[in-house]
């Protein structure tokens, strides 16, 4: 699919021209591209959020509390 190939940045000038012509007449492909852009932006935002605030890293306070609990059970 040329729209996906374009998204990856691997589209030739001739393919780009064919895609532009196709999109002039194809509502479904224009809608697909819009939806794909929305999904890609949402995934990038999620990735950025998780990268900045990973849910799997404990805060210093949580680590200290766990260590205290472990020590009290020894």
N, C-alpha and C positions, 0 to 999 in steps of 0.2 A: 504494500500500500504506500503510495507516494507521500501521503500526509505523515505517516510514521517515519518514513525515511527522511523527510524534511525536518521533522522534530529532532532526529538524531544528527542533523547537519550534514547528511551524506546524500545530497541531491544535486544533480547536474543542472546546468542552465536549461537544457532541453526538457528535463523532467519538471523543472520549476514552471516552465511555460505550459506544459501539458496539465499540470496540477491547477494552475490559475484558470485555464480554460475550463477544466472539469468542474471546478468549484463555482464557476459562473452559473452552471446549470444544475448542480447537485446539492439540494438542500440538506440531504442526509449527511453528506461528507462535511459540509460547513458546520453542521451541528456537532458532528463527531469531533472535529478539530476544536471547537469551543469547549466541549465537555472535557476533552483530553487536556486542554490548557488549564482548566479549573482543577482537575485532579492533580496535575503536575505541580501547580502552585501550592495546593493544600499539602501535598506530600513534602515539598521543600520546606514549608513552614513547620510541619510536624518534625521533620528531621532536624531543622535548626533549633527548635524548642528542646527536643530531647538531647541534642548535642550540648546545649548550654546548661541544661538542668536534667542530667540523667537520673531516671527514677531508681536505678539500681545502686546508687552511691548513698551511703548513709551519712548523715550529718555528724559532726563531731560530738554533739550532745547525745545522739542516738548510740554512737559507738561507746561513749563513756557509760551510759546507762546499761548497755548490754554487758560491758566489762564488769560493772558493779554487781549485776545480777549473777554473772558467772562466778565472781569471787565469793559471793555470799553463799553459794551452793557447794563450795569446796571444803 
